[in-house]
Amino acid sequence: MVQAAQSEAERILLEARKHAQELVETARLATRLEAEKMLATALQTAEADKKKRLAHADIDFEMQVCVDEAVVRQTAEAVVRCVCGYRNATREITP
């Protein structure tokens, strides 16, 4: 009878260990899947933020670089005077 009880206890213990391992594997799988979902969401959010920042940076850059027509003309005239050797600033360049 003692032998039968020990055998039964060992069988129950093995079943409990097997069940515990299955539970651990299930929990690991669920955790991994949840982590993958979180990572995918984080990557999407980061990509959207990056696009937003780039769009704002582009707008800011355009606003900073915006030069009016008079400045462009003055700069072009200065370059032409320099390249053509016109050192006299009073000389007008005509198109």
Secondary structure as GFF3:
##gff-version 3
##sequence-region A 1 95
A	DSSP	alpha_helix	2	65	.	.	.	ID=ss1
A	DSSP	alpha_helix	69	84	.	.	.	ID=ss2
###
